[in-house]
Amino acid sequence: MPEKCFQVLFLCTGNSARSIMAEAILRHVGQARFNACSAGSTPAGEVNPLAIEILEYEGIGTESLHSKNWVSFAGEEASEFDFIFTLCDSAARETCPAWSGQPITAHWGIADPAAVEGADIDKRRAFTQAFQQLYRRINLLVNLPLEKLDDLCIRNQVEAIGQLQDHSV
């Protein structure tokens, strides 16, 4: 019997950096076990070029990435998600649409690399740090024995992943 393919949605306000990188990372490391999407409450309309740059540098495909509004994933006809993660504080506080099913939700706050101003090196450092934090958390998610855990345990585990202090990056 084939393994279940978990449906995951990453949310952020602009859907141009953090949630886009998370979608690409999970598609890359989750392979057939996870299907990842991303969206924003007020999408920027384009993917931040530095997000594309870091993903391509890390060997992660970017061809299908684009900024989307989260309403395209809500409603009765929408796909059901197993997990929904908010990645920025503003999206975590917004009133989200009603999601089909009963997805496990957690907040994985990551500082917005697109908000960094200054020299290009500072901006690239911020994107690299966000990428590393997301990559670490997503690897922990991918390595959870989800098929062997009950929903409460999974919820506790994904919330704990979001609380990790990323001092090593």
C-alpha positions in Angstrom: 0.0 0.0 0.0 1.5 3.4 -0.9 2.2 5.9 1.8 -0.2 8.8 2.3 0.7 12.0 0.6 0.3 14.8 3.1 -1.1 18.1 1.8 0.6 21.2 3.3 -0.1 24.9 2.9 2.4 27.6 4.0 0.8 31.0 4.6 2.4 34.4 4.8 1.1 37.9 4.1 2.9 38.6 0.7 3.6 35.1 -0.5 6.9 36.3 -2.1 9.7 34.9 0.1 9.2 32.8 3.3 6.1 30.8 2.2 7.5 30.4 -1.3 10.8 29.1 0.0 8.9 26.7 2.3 6.8 25.4 -0.5 9.9 24.8 -2.7 11.9 23.2 0.2 9.1 20.8 1.1 8.5 19.8 -2.5 12.2 19.1 -2.7 12.8 17.2 0.5 9.3 15.7 1.0 9.2 14.2 -2.5 6.2 11.9 -3.0 5.3 11.9 0.8 4.2 15.6 0.8 2.5 18.0 -1.6 3.3 21.6 -0.7 1.5 24.9 -1.7 1.9 28.4 -0.5 -0.3 31.5 -0.5 -0.7 34.9 1.1 -3.4 37.1 2.5 -2.3 40.0 0.3 0.1 38.5 -2.2 2.9 40.6 -3.7 2.1 39.3 -7.1 5.6 38.2 -7.8 8.3 36.0 -6.1 11.2 37.9 -4.6 14.2 37.5 -6.8 16.4 36.8 -3.7 14.2 33.9 -2.8 14.6 32.4 -6.3 18.4 33.1 -6.1 18.8 31.2 -2.8 16.6 28.3 -3.9 18.5 27.9 -7.1 21.8 28.1 -5.3 20.7 25.3 -3.1 19.7 23.2 -6.1 15.9 23.5 -5.5 13.6 23.9 -8.4 11.8 27.2 -8.8 10.0 26.9 -12.2 6.4 26.5 -10.8 6.6 29.1 -8.0 4.3 32.1 -8.1 2.6 34.4 -5.7 -1.0 33.3 -4.9 -3.9 34.5 -2.7 -5.0 32.2 0.0 -8.7 32.4 -1.1 -7.7 30.1 -4.0 -7.2 27.3 -1.4 -10.3 28.0 0.7 -14.0 27.1 0.2 -16.0 24.0 -0.4 -14.4 23.1 -3.7 -10.8 23.5 -2.3 -8.5 20.6 -1.5 -8.3 19.5 2.0 -5.0 20.1 3.8 -3.4 18.0 6.4 -1.2 20.8 7.7 -1.3 24.6 7.5 1.6 26.7 8.7 1.7 30.4 9.2 5.2 31.8 8.8 4.9 35.5 9.7 3.3 37.2 12.7 0.8 39.3 10.6 -0.6 36.2 8.9 -0.8 34.4 12.3 -3.0 37.2 13.6 -5.3 37.6 10.6 -8.6 36.0 10.2 -8.0 33.0 8.0 -10.5 31.5 5.6 -12.4 28.4 6.6 -10.3 25.4 5.5 -11.9 22.2 4.4 -11.4 19.2 6.7 -9.6 19.7 10.0 -6.0 20.5 9.2 -3.3 20.6 11.9 -2.2 24.2 12.1 0.9 25.8 13.7 2.8 29.0 13.6 6.4 28.8 12.5 7.4 32.4 12.8 10.4 33.4 10.6 11.7 37.0 10.3 10.8 38.5 7.0 13.9 38.6 4.8 12.2 40.9 2.3 11.8 43.6 4.9 15.6 43.9 5.4 17.0 47.2 4.0 20.5 48.2 3.3 23.4 46.6 1.4 22.8 43.5 -0.9 25.0 41.4 1.4 22.6 42.2 4.4 19.6 41.2 2.3 21.3 38.0 1.1 22.2 37.1 4.7 18.6 37.6 5.7 17.3 35.3 2.9 20.0 32.7 3.7 19.0 32.7 7.4 15.3 32.4 6.6 16.1 29.5 4.2 18.2 27.7 6.8 15.5 28.0 9.4 12.8 26.8 7.1 15.0 23.9 5.8 15.7 22.7 9.4 12.1 22.9 10.4 10.8 21.2 7.3 13.4 18.4 7.6 12.1 17.8 11.1 8.5 17.7 9.8 9.5 15.3 7.0 11.2 12.9 9.5 8.3 12.7 11.9 6.7 9.2 11.9 3.3 10.8 11.0 1.7 7.5 10.2 2.4 6.2 13.8 1.3 9.3 15.7 -2.1 10.4 16.7 -3.4 13.9 15.8 -2.7 15.4 19.3 0.9 14.2 19.2 1.4 15.4 15.7 0.0 18.8 16.7 2.3 19.0 19.7 5.3 18.1 17.5 4.7 20.6 14.7 4.1 23.3 17.3 7.4 22.4 19.0 9.2 22.6 15.7 7.9 26.2 15.3 9.2 27.1 18.7 12.8 26.1 17.9 15.4 28.7 18.5 17.6 28.8 15.4 20.8 30.0 17.0 23.0 27.9 14.7 22.2 30.0 11.6 
